[in-house]
Amino acid sequence: MTWLWSNLDRVGELALVHLGLSVPAIILSFVLSIPIGWVAWRFRWSRAVLLSVCGILYAIPSLPLFIALPALIGTQLRSPVNVVVAMTLYGVALMVRSAADGFADVDRDIRMSATAVGYSSFGRFFAVELPLAGPALLAGLRVVIVSTVSLVTVSAVLGIPSLGSLFTDGFQRNIPLEITTGIVATVALAFVLDLVAVVAGRLLMPWTKLERRGRRPSRLANVEAIA
Amino acid sequence: MNLILDAFAWLFEPDNWVGPSGLGAQLGYHVVFSLAVVVAACVIALPIGALVGHTGRGREVAVLTSGGLRALPTLGLLTLIGLAIGIGPVAPFIALVVLALPSVLAGAYAGIGAVDRRTVDAARAVGMTEPQIVLRVESPLALPTIIGGVRAAVLQVIATATLAAYVGGGGLGSTLFVALKTRDYPAMLGVSILIIALALVLDGVFAIVQRLVVPEGVRVGRTTTNLRARPARARAAMG
């Protein structure tokens, strides 16, 4: 335990760096996957194409991607930018399907009512479709948060600092406690960010609390389970 | 772009493929090792998943554990078990099985659990025993989802097996880490391209298998009824 107390500062520092790598990627993938998911829902021909591209993106292993990205976007091998870009790609790949499903689940009648009371298609998107797709978007976001926070650690193998550095360092210096600390800290960080997302969802979408008790809780649960 | 050309030149250099530590041997080891991991994960997770899906009991626990296991950072688990057991293939094997479990488990309980209860009741009514129902009715109907879970596990393991070389696991990752140490970027990028290609090819193979195992009755029914029913998506290539 002495290791932990004397290195608490360093763990905190690495956790901040880790946040700095994960949060931008999470936000970027959330923002990017909304329009892409909308397009995938709106234009039937694009759905299969976009979803396959996302599937293929997500099938790319992360360590090779970290190595391949510098050659593609012209960054340095140890640049944190690679991590953010790679994580954003994975996040978008994960999230587009949730977004497309969320928009597809918005009731046709509600859409038509919104048009009937005079919403432009732009206004309708922001005032009606986006809020109603919200729960599905949140479910997708939660998966993105957990997977991003956990995947960022891989970049430590290349020497990019994050909580993953505790794994490589602990392994090289034979300190199991350092590795355990890294694991606990990573899981805790994912948990905290997930909690932030859930609370934000509650505040932004107060109606979901009512709906959960009502009809079809199963679909969302399944999305979370399978995703 | 030059970097990428160099990487392909390195990749297509026949000298790099031969020998006990050549790409050919490592590719073979990588695939066999990964498949062994997935088989072990299936042996553990499929019966549990089927039980959970069939009885509906323990669903919450299964969802929580498979969700929670996913938050575990791959590299952390690998290094921790690596330190505990020592350098060699055993530690990565155990770590990778643990990492493959959630996907297989989720595919199994989601697939079996999603089988129409009326179908199950009908099977019970014509006198099938519970094991018969699971094996002959639920499993075939759930097969696309189950294979989807296995597909996700395979992808994740192929990806993570690369990292396993960090704790002495062998496979394509060893070449990658040697290249990393010697700062041989073409070699690093070349192996990376090879691993990416391997993952994509396997994903494609499993996508086809997933299509093929859809039972005839479901395929016929799908055109008329539930258009949105689709197999579980492949998930989580990590590591």
Interface residues (C-beta under 8 A of the other chain):
Chain A: G55 I56 Y58 A59 I60 P61 S62 L63 P64 L65 I67 A68 P70 A71 L72 L77 R97 A104 V146 S147 V149 S150 L151 T153 V154 A156 V157 L158 L163 G164 L166 F167 T168 G170 F171 N174 P176 I179 T180 G182 I183 T186 V187 A190 F191 A221 N222 E224 A225 I226 A227
Chain B: L3 I4 A7 V63 S66 G67 R70 A71 L72 P73 T74 L75 G76 L77 L78 T79 L80 G82 L83 A84 A106 G107 Y109 A110 A114 T145 G148 L155 I158 A159 T160 T162 L163 Y166 V167 G173 L176 L180 Y185 M188 L189 V191 S192 I193 I195 I196 A199 L200 D203 R228 A232 R233 A234 R235 A236 A237 M238 G239
